[in-house]
Amino acid sequence: MKEFLELLKRGTVEIISDAELTEKLKQKKQLRVKLGVDPTAKDLHLGHTVLLRKLRLFQDYGHKVIFIIGDFTARIGDPSGQDKTRPVISEEDILKNAETYTEQVFKILDKSKTEVVFNSSWLKELGITGLLNLCTRYTVSRMLERDDFSQRYKNNSPISIIEFIYPLLQGYDSVAIQSDIELGGNDQKFNLLVGRELQRDFGQVPQVVMTLPLLVGLDGTKKMSKSYKNYIGITEPSKDMFGKLMSIPDNLMYTYYELLTNSDLNSALDQIKAGPRNAKANLAHIITEQYYGEKTADAARAEFDNVFSKKSLPENMPEYKTDKPVWDTVSQLITTISNELDSQTDKISRKEAKRLIEQNAVELSNNNGAEFTKISEDKNINLGKEIILKVGKRKYYKIILK
């Protein structure tokens, strides 16, 4: 148990409480460990895996994971960390997103030790009487103790009544499945504690709450999120995963080693001090290997070295064929190519294309990559028979004029 507790506490922000967790583990029974996720986006990224990896640790030590798809609560939208009310998501989109979540989550979790449930199965049955009963258990003043609600109230930003109800519904999930332990990001602490209190009100032993840090994204400042376009998806092509990991700021390396790998942290720290670039390449290899295997990770590292260290071109460059020799603007060309060749999550918007051009991050070669010229203005462009367009640090496109 000592070894298990040490692993559990690695990277953990807070456990409420240590004594209760130890007591539950001493009982030597299979614990029900809960994680609830609202399917508000299509894919999981490395930020989600911080929690999923901790859940897998519980499974490896014999415990059961209850993975709750918040198809009901997603219609409200979690107000945690928000400065305004979330937009409403359609039921159709929620179910589509839930389908990809349940596929991707087993890249990390053990399917045989995971129970996947939808919280609509009990929240729909709660009914108006049950909902009113829940609402009697918390006051407006208690809700306003939340930092995000408190700040919005002070700033005269609207807070809908339904947002007050969200923590009660998430907390009731813990009652419905009788969870022993619930995990969440440190921005979820209030919601998780509501679950503890509701369990106590309903005569259950309150769950232990474990909070983990929010993984900072590629920009080095904001939490990893698709809305900030600073994320690394767990289903991205291996070379893209490796390349994005190589772009993280040096000061994030230790945190990524701690939260996303099982590496010895003293050894990782020594590597970082000895040479940041090599330490980052090792980190990128370890994480890529987790999702694609050693051989694919080796290939991704070799291609990265080939393209970025030796200034060679990628082996498998996406090709775009067109019969249009003249384009009104470079940004129009970039957006058109990206919409056709890139995945949904990697598409480049017109605004982003213009920004990259302004930053001199777009280059063009008419001689098969032997020499690139920076494009500094978003003006009309004449295509040669075959050109290579480099957009940003990692994207290359071969454009062939029919």
Residue, then its C-alpha position, 0 to 999 in steps of 0.5 A: m500500500k505504501e508503494f501504491l500511495e506514493l504513485l497515487k500522490r505523484g503529481t496530485v494537487e490535493i487529497i481530501s483526505d489522506a486519512e480517509l484514502t488510507e482507511k479505504l485502501k486498508q479495507k482491501k476491497q475493490l473500490r469504485v473510482k469515479l471520473g465524469v466527463d462531459p462530451t463537449a468536444k470530439d476528441l481526447h487530448l493529453g490534458h485528459t490523460v492526466l486523469l486517465r493515467k491515474l485511473r489506470l493506476f487504480q485499475d492496475y492495483g485491482h480497483k474498478v473505474i466508473f467512467i461517467i459520460g455526462d450526456f445530461t450535464a453536457r447540456i448545461g455545461d460545467p461552469s468551472g473556470q468559466d467567465k460566462t455561460r457556456p453555449v448550449i450543445s445539441e443532443e446529437d453532437i453530445l452523442k457523437n462526441a460520446e461515441t469517440y470518447t468511449e472509443q479513445v478512453f480505452k487507449i489508456l484504461d483497462k476495458s475489463k475493469t471499466e464500467v462506462v455509464f451515461n448520467s442521463s440514465w439516472l438524472k432523467e429519472l430524477g424528475i422535478t421532485g427529485l431536482l427540487n429536493l437536491c436544490t434544498r440542500y445548497t444555498v445561493s451563498r454557498m454557491l457564491e463561495r466558488d471563485d468563478f461564480s464570485q468573480r462573475y457576480k462582482n463583475n455583474s456578469p450573468i449567472s444562470i440558475i441552471e449553472f447553480i444546479y450543475p454542481l448538484l447534478q454532478g454531485y448526485d452522480s456520486v450518489a447514483i453510482q456510490s463512488d468511493i473515490e472521485l478524480g478531477g482537475n483542480d478546477q473541479k474541487f467545488n463540484l467534487l466536494v458537493g458530491r461528498e456532501l450529498q453522499r453524506d446527506f443520502g446516508q453513504v460514506p463520503q467519497v475521497v476527492m483527488t484533484l490533479p493539475l490542469l496540463v498547460g498546453l503548447d503555448g506554455t501559458k493556458k491549460m491544454s484545450k482545443s478552443y485555445k489550439n494548444y493541444i495534442g490529441i491522443t489520436e493524432p498521427s505519430k509524427d504530429m504528436f512527436g513534433k508538437l511535443m518537441s515544440i513545448p517550452d523547456n520549462l514544461m518538460y518536468t511537468y510533462y514527465e511527471l504527469l504523462t509518463n512513468s519515468d523516474l523524475n530524478s533521472a528526468l531532471d538530470q536529463i533536462k539539466a544535461g541537455p534540454r533538446n535531448a531530454k525533450a526528444n526522449l520525452a516525445h518518444i516516451i509519450t508517442e510510444q505509449y500510443y503507437g508502440e516503439k517502432t512507430a515512435d522510433a520512426a517519428r523521431a527519425e523523421f523529426d530529426n531528418v526534417f528539423s535537424k538536417k533540414s530535409l523534407p518529410e517523406n510523406m508530404p500531403e499533395y494538393k492538385t489544382d487546375k487553378p494557376v492564380w489565387d487571390t491571396v496566399s491565405q486563401l490557398i492555405t485555407t483551401i489546402s488545409n480544409e481538404l488535406d488536414s484533419q478536422t482538428d488541425k484545419i487552418s482558418r483564414k485568420e490563422a493563415k493571415r497571422l502566420i504570414e504576418q509572422n513570416a512563418v509561411e515559406l514557398s519553394n519552386n525547386n523541390g525544397a532546395e531553397f525556400t522563400k518567406i512569404s511576407e504579404d497576403k497577396n495574390i500568388n501564381l503557382g508553378k507546375e509543382i511547389i512546396l508550401k511550408v506553413g508554420k513549423r511542422k506543416y508541408y504541402k506539395i501543390i501540383l498544378k494539373 
